[in-house]
Amino acid sequence: MSSVTTKLTAEDVRKAVEQFWAAFLAKSEEELNDFYASGSTVFQVAMSRSEPGRLGAMRRSREYFHPDTRMELKLSPIDVVLCGSDAGVASYTFQFQATGRDVGGKRTAEKLETVRATHVMNRDASGKLRIAHEHFSVPVS
């Protein structure tokens, strides 16, 4: 049972999504990892697999957090559906570009025009919103 007595709002969930991406763009592996609840899952259609959330955070940090990597992100408006007083689902799209990305020792560039994103978030006993499930996909053209 949560020790937090205030009801979760859609704005709380939106802010958590924005903070998640701010941590990613700041290349903060520790902060990014902290967004994921223990037992969380990440599913990325491009990789056709699901993996533990914190493993996904570690993978992203290895791929994108090289000092020479430059990233740009543009978020669409974030739609939120609340699921009770301590959970919510955020759905949105984003555009993403990374230059100087280091994959297997090779320098590459990546540009994604439209990525669909869903974050299922729940508030833990301390009041922090954590990602329970994350899903990213790129529309098929």
Accessible surface in RSA format (square Angstrom, percent):
REM  Atomic radii and reference values for relative SASA: ProtOr
REM  Chains: A
REM  Algorithm: Lee & Richards
REM  Probe-radius: 1.40
REM  Slices: 20
REM RES _ NUM      All-atoms   Total-Side   Main-Chain    Non-polar    All polar
REM                ABS   REL    ABS   REL    ABS   REL    ABS   REL    ABS   REL
RES MET A   1   236.44 122.4 154.72 102.4  81.72 194.6 131.91 112.2 104.52 138.5
RES SER A   2    31.80  26.9   8.27  11.0  23.53  54.2   9.89  21.1  21.91  30.7
RES SER A   3    90.14  76.2  59.49  79.4  30.65  70.6  54.47 116.0  35.67  50.0
RES VAL A   4    43.28  28.5  27.55  24.9  15.73  37.9  32.15  27.9  11.13  30.2
RES THR A   5   137.13  97.5 100.15 101.5  36.98  88.1  78.53 105.5  58.59  88.6
RES THR A   6    94.59  67.3  87.70  88.9   6.88  16.4  79.64 107.0  14.95  22.6
RES LYS A   7   141.37  69.0 126.86  77.8  14.51  34.6  72.53  65.3  68.84  73.3
RES LEU A   8     3.28   1.8   1.93   1.4   1.35   3.4   1.93   1.4   1.35   3.6
RES THR A   9    64.68  46.0  63.20  64.1   1.48   3.5  61.69  82.9   2.99   4.5
RES ALA A  10    26.90  24.7  24.26  37.4   2.65   6.0  24.26  34.2   2.65   7.0
RES GLU A  11    82.89  47.6  81.42  61.6   1.47   3.5  41.45  80.2  41.43  33.8
RES ASP A  12    53.21  37.3  48.09  47.9   5.12  12.1  11.67  27.5  41.54  41.4
RES VAL A  13     0.00   0.0   0.00   0.0   0.00   0.0   0.00   0.0   0.00   0.0
RES ARG A  14    73.38  30.8  73.38  37.4   0.00   0.0  20.86  28.5  52.52  31.8
RES LYS A  15   107.17  52.3 106.54  65.4   0.63   1.5  53.90  48.5  53.26  56.7
RES ALA A  16     6.26   5.8   5.76   8.9   0.50   1.1   6.03   8.5   0.23   0.6
RES VAL A  17     0.21   0.1   0.02   0.0   0.19   0.5   0.21   0.2   0.00   0.0
RES GLU A  18    88.31  50.7  82.57  62.5   5.74  13.7  25.96  50.2  62.35  50.9
RES GLN A  19   101.21  56.6  99.10  72.4   2.11   5.0  31.45  67.0  69.75  52.9
RES PHE A  20     0.63   0.3   0.63   0.4   0.00   0.0   0.63   0.4   0.00   0.0
RES TRP A  21    11.00   4.4  11.00   5.3   0.00   0.0  11.00   5.9   0.00   0.0
RES ALA A  22    59.29  54.5  48.64  75.1  10.65  24.2  55.06  77.5   4.24  11.2
RES ALA A  23     2.08   1.9   0.00   0.0   2.08   4.7   1.76   2.5   0.33   0.9
RES PHE A  24     4.36   2.2   4.36   2.7   0.00   0.0   4.36   2.6   0.00   0.0
RES LEU A  25    67.78  37.8  49.85  35.7  17.93  45.1  50.16  35.2  17.62  47.4
RES ALA A  26    74.33  68.3  39.60  61.1  34.74  79.0  52.02  73.3  22.31  59.1
RES LYS A  27    54.79  26.7  36.82  22.6  17.97  42.8  32.01  28.8  22.78  24.3
RES SER A  28    32.06  27.1  24.67  32.9   7.39  17.0  19.06  40.6  13.00  18.2
RES GLU A  29    86.32  49.6  82.37  62.3   3.95   9.4  25.65  49.6  60.67  49.5
RES GLU A  30   150.14  86.2 140.05 106.0  10.09  24.0  58.10 112.4  92.04  75.1
RES GLU A  31    87.12  50.0  83.01  62.8   4.11   9.8  30.19  58.4  56.93  46.5
RES LEU A  32     0.12   0.1   0.12   0.1   0.00   0.0   0.12   0.1   0.00   0.0
RES ASN A  33    54.54  37.6  54.53  52.7   0.01   0.0   6.31  15.2  48.23  46.6
RES ASP A  34    61.19  42.9  57.30  57.0   3.89   9.2  16.16  38.0  45.03  44.9
RES PHE A  35     6.26   3.1   6.26   3.9   0.00   0.0   6.26   3.8   0.00   0.0
RES TYR A  36     0.00   0.0   0.00   0.0   0.00   0.0   0.00   0.0   0.00   0.0
RES ALA A  37    17.29  15.9  16.56  25.6   0.73   1.7  16.65  23.5   0.64   1.7
RES SER A  38    95.54  80.7  71.09  94.9  24.45  56.3  38.91  82.9  56.63  79.3
RES GLY A  39    80.50  99.3   0.00   N/A  80.50  99.3  43.69 119.9  36.81  82.4
RES SER A  40     5.36   4.5   0.82   1.1   4.54  10.5   1.60   3.4   3.76   5.3
RES THR A  41    52.93  37.6  52.93  53.7   0.00   0.0  46.07  61.9   6.86  10.4
RES VAL A  42     1.03   0.7   0.57   0.5   0.47   1.1   0.57   0.5   0.47   1.3
RES PHE A  43    59.75  29.9  59.72  37.0   0.04   0.1  59.72  36.2   0.04   0.1
RES GLN A  44    31.28  17.5  31.01  22.7   0.27   0.6   3.74   8.0  27.54  20.9
RES VAL A  45    65.98  43.4  63.02  57.1   2.96   7.1  63.28  55.0   2.70   7.3
RES ALA A  46    92.50  85.0  49.15  75.9  43.35  98.6  61.21  86.2  31.29  82.9
RES MET A  47    60.58  31.4  39.30  26.0  21.27  50.6  32.20  27.4  28.37  37.6
RES SER A  48    92.00  77.7  64.86  86.6  27.14  62.5  38.61  82.2  53.38  74.8
RES ARG A  49    92.88  39.0  86.58  44.1   6.30  15.0  46.24  63.2  46.64  28.3
RES SER A  50    66.44  56.1  40.12  53.5  26.32  60.6  31.13  66.3  35.31  49.5
RES GLU A  51    11.62   6.7   6.56   5.0   5.07  12.1  10.40  20.1   1.22   1.0
RES PRO A  52    80.58  58.7  78.47  71.5   2.11   7.7  79.97  66.0   0.61   3.8
RES GLY A  53     0.99   1.2   0.00   N/A   0.99   1.2   0.00   0.0   0.99   2.2
RES ARG A  54    96.94  40.7  92.31  47.1   4.63  11.0  39.03  53.3  57.91  35.1
RES LEU A  55    67.04  37.3  61.89  44.3   5.14  12.9  64.70  45.4   2.33   6.3
RES GLY A  56     1.48   1.8   0.00   N/A   1.48   1.8   1.29   3.5   0.19   0.4
RES ALA A  57     0.41   0.4   0.41   0.6   0.00   0.0   0.41   0.6   0.00   0.0
RES MET A  58    93.03  48.2  90.76  60.1   2.28   5.4  51.97  44.2  41.06  54.4
RES ARG A  59    48.76  20.5  48.64  24.8   0.12   0.3   7.55  10.3  41.20  25.0
RES ARG A  60    17.27   7.3  17.27   8.8   0.00   0.0  13.98  19.1   3.29   2.0
RES SER A  61    10.61   9.0   5.15   6.9   5.45  12.6   2.45   5.2   8.15  11.4
RES ARG A  62   149.28  62.7 126.07  64.3  23.21  55.3  76.99 105.2  72.29  43.8
RES GLU A  63    39.89  22.9  39.52  29.9   0.37   0.9   7.46  14.4  32.43  26.5
RES TYR A  64    20.49   9.6  20.49  11.7   0.00   0.0   7.25   5.5  13.24  16.3
RES PHE A  65    30.14  15.1  13.18   8.2  16.96  44.1  14.38   8.7  15.76  45.1
RES HIS A  66    60.77  33.2  53.54  37.2   7.23  18.5  34.44  35.5  26.33  30.6
RES PRO A  67   103.65  75.5  87.98  80.2  15.66  56.9  95.76  79.1   7.89  49.0
RES ASP A  68    86.68  60.7  77.42  77.1   9.26  21.9  15.53  36.6  71.14  71.0
RES THR A  69     0.56   0.4   0.00   0.0   0.56   1.3   0.00   0.0   0.56   0.9
RES ARG A  70   148.38  62.3 144.32  73.6   4.05   9.6  68.35  93.4  80.03  48.5
RES MET A  71    28.76  14.9   2.07   1.4  26.69  63.6   2.35   2.0  26.41  35.0
RES GLU A  72   116.47  66.9 111.30  84.2   5.17  12.3  41.56  80.4  74.91  61.2
RES LEU A  73    38.07  21.2   5.42   3.9  32.65  82.1   6.95   4.9  31.12  83.7
RES LYS A  74   141.71  69.1 135.99  83.4   5.73  13.6  85.06  76.6  56.65  60.3
RES LEU A  75    49.70  27.7  25.15  18.0  24.55  61.7  25.15  17.7  24.55  66.1
RES SER A  76    34.14  28.8  22.61  30.2  11.52  26.5  26.52  56.5   7.61  10.7
RES PRO A  77   119.45  87.1 102.60  93.5  16.85  61.3 114.45  94.5   5.01  31.1
RES ILE A  78    11.81   6.7   4.86   3.6   6.95  16.8   4.86   3.5   6.95  18.9
RES ASP A  79    98.34  68.9  95.52  95.1   2.81   6.7  24.23  57.0  74.10  73.9
RES VAL A  80    24.58  16.2   0.00   0.0  24.58  59.2   0.06   0.0  24.53  66.5
RES VAL A  81   100.48  66.1  97.07  87.9   3.41   8.2 100.48  87.3   0.00   0.0
RES LEU A  82    66.64  37.1  42.20  30.2  24.44  61.4  42.20  29.6  24.44  65.8
RES CYS A  83    67.42  51.0  47.61  53.1  19.81  46.6  32.86  83.3  34.56  37.3
RES GLY A  84    54.44  67.1   0.00   N/A  54.44  67.1  40.49 111.1  13.95  31.3
RES SER A  85    59.05  49.9  52.27  69.8   6.79  15.6  25.69  54.7  33.36  46.7
RES ASP A  86    41.78  29.3  39.75  39.6   2.03   4.8  18.62  43.8  23.15  23.1
RES ALA A  87    23.15  21.3  23.10  35.7   0.05   0.1  23.10  32.5   0.05   0.1
RES GLY A  88     0.18   0.2   0.00   N/A   0.18   0.2   0.00   0.0   0.18   0.4
RES VAL A  89    37.72  24.8  36.90  33.4   0.82   2.0  36.90  32.1   0.82   2.2
RES ALA A  90     0.00   0.0   0.00   0.0   0.00   0.0   0.00   0.0   0.00   0.0
RES SER A  91    46.19  39.0  45.73  61.0   0.46   1.1  28.50  60.7  17.70  24.8
RES TYR A  92    12.15   5.7   0.00   0.0  12.15  31.6   8.28   6.2   3.87   4.8
RES THR A  93    50.09  35.6  49.91  50.6   0.17   0.4  32.60  43.8  17.49  26.4
RES PHE A  94    11.69   5.8   8.68   5.4   3.01   7.8  11.63   7.0   0.07   0.2
RES GLN A  95    81.49  45.6  80.51  58.8   0.98   2.3  20.42  43.5  61.07  46.3
RES PHE A  96    11.64   5.8   8.52   5.3   3.11   8.1  10.01   6.1   1.63   4.7
RES GLN A  97    59.47  33.3  58.90  43.0   0.57   1.4   9.69  20.6  49.78  37.8
RES ALA A  98     0.07   0.1   0.00   0.0   0.07   0.2   0.07   0.1   0.00   0.0
RES THR A  99    56.26  40.0  55.78  56.5   0.48   1.1  44.56  59.9  11.69  17.7
RES GLY A 100    21.50  26.5   0.00   N/A  21.50  26.5  15.93  43.7   5.57  12.5
RES ARG A 101    36.89  15.5  36.89  18.8   0.00   0.0   0.00   0.0  36.89  22.4
RES ASP A 102    39.29  27.5  33.95  33.8   5.34  12.6   2.26   5.3  37.02  36.9
RES VAL A 103    61.40  40.4  56.63  51.3   4.77  11.5  58.91  51.2   2.49   6.7
RES GLY A 104    81.99 101.1   0.00   N/A  81.99 101.1  45.44 124.7  36.55  81.9
RES GLY A 105    67.89  83.7   0.00   N/A  67.89  83.7  31.62  86.8  36.27  81.2
RES LYS A 106   149.51  72.9 145.05  89.0   4.46  10.6  92.51  83.3  57.01  60.7
RES ARG A 107   113.43  47.6  85.60  43.6  27.83  66.3  70.62  96.5  42.81  25.9
RES THR A 108    55.44  39.4  43.01  43.6  12.42  29.6  53.48  71.8   1.96   3.0
RES ALA A 109    79.74  73.3  48.66  75.1  31.09  70.7  48.90  68.9  30.84  81.7
RES GLU A 110    36.88  21.2  30.50  23.1   6.39  15.2  16.94  32.8  19.94  16.3
RES LYS A 111   138.70  67.7 110.31  67.7  28.39  67.6  58.50  52.7  80.20  85.4
RES LEU A 112    51.19  28.5  48.13  34.4   3.06   7.7  50.02  35.1   1.17   3.1
RES GLU A 113   101.14  58.1  94.81  71.7   6.33  15.1  60.04 116.1  41.10  33.6
RES THR A 114    58.91  41.9  55.78  56.5   3.14   7.5  30.22  40.6  28.69  43.4
RES VAL A 115     4.73   3.1   4.73   4.3   0.00   0.0   4.73   4.1   0.00   0.0
RES ARG A 116   116.73  49.0 116.17  59.2   0.55   1.3  47.95  65.5  68.78  41.7
RES ALA A 117     3.15   2.9   0.00   0.0   3.15   7.2   0.56   0.8   2.59   6.9
RES THR A 118    41.77  29.7  41.77  42.3   0.00   0.0  18.25  24.5  23.52  35.6
RES HIS A 119     0.44   0.2   0.44   0.3   0.00   0.0   0.05   0.0   0.40   0.5
RES VAL A 120    47.24  31.1  47.24  42.8   0.00   0.0  47.24  41.0   0.00   0.0
RES MET A 121     0.04   0.0   0.04   0.0   0.00   0.0   0.04   0.0   0.00   0.0
RES ASN A 122    56.59  39.0  56.54  54.6   0.05   0.1  15.54  37.4  41.04  39.7
RES ARG A 123    22.96   9.6  13.11   6.7   9.85  23.5   2.52   3.4  20.44  12.4
RES ASP A 124    37.67  26.4  31.46  31.3   6.22  14.7  30.68  72.2   6.99   7.0
RES ALA A 125    65.47  60.2  56.13  86.6   9.34  21.2  57.15  80.5   8.32  22.0
RES SER A 126    92.83  78.4  52.83  70.5  39.99  92.1  55.80 118.8  37.03  51.9
RES GLY A 127    25.44  31.4   0.00   N/A  25.44  31.4   7.40  20.3  18.04  40.4
RES LYS A 128    66.20  32.3  57.49  35.3   8.71  20.7  41.22  37.1  24.98  26.6
RES LEU A 129    17.67   9.8  12.12   8.7   5.55  14.0  12.12   8.5   5.55  14.9
RES ARG A 130    42.90  18.0  42.90  21.9   0.00   0.0   8.10  11.1  34.81  21.1
RES ILE A 131     0.07   0.0   0.07   0.1   0.00   0.0   0.07   0.1   0.00   0.0
RES ALA A 132    37.02  34.0  30.40  46.9   6.63  15.1  30.93  43.6   6.09  16.1
RES HIS A 133    59.30  32.4  59.30  41.2   0.00   0.0  44.73  46.1  14.57  17.0
RES GLU A 134     0.00   0.0   0.00   0.0   0.00   0.0   0.00   0.0   0.00   0.0
RES HIS A 135    56.50  30.9  56.34  39.2   0.16   0.4  36.98  38.1  19.52  22.7
RES PHE A 136    18.93   9.5  17.97  11.1   0.96   2.5  17.97  10.9   0.96   2.8
RES SER A 137    10.99   9.3   8.72  11.6   2.27   5.2   5.71  12.2   5.28   7.4
RES VAL A 138    65.48  43.1  54.85  49.7  10.63  25.6  54.85  47.7  10.63  28.8
RES PRO A 139    52.12  38.0  39.44  36.0  12.68  46.1  40.01  33.0  12.11  75.2
RES VAL A 140   148.34  97.6 115.15 104.2  33.20  80.0 120.11 104.4  28.23  76.6
RES SER A 141   152.34 128.7  84.12 112.3  68.22 157.1  80.69 171.8  71.65 100.4
END  Absolute sums over single chains surface
CHAIN  1 A     7796.7       6271.0       1525.7       4417.1       3379.6
END  Absolute sums over all chains
TOTAL          7796.7       6271.0       1525.7       4417.1       3379.6
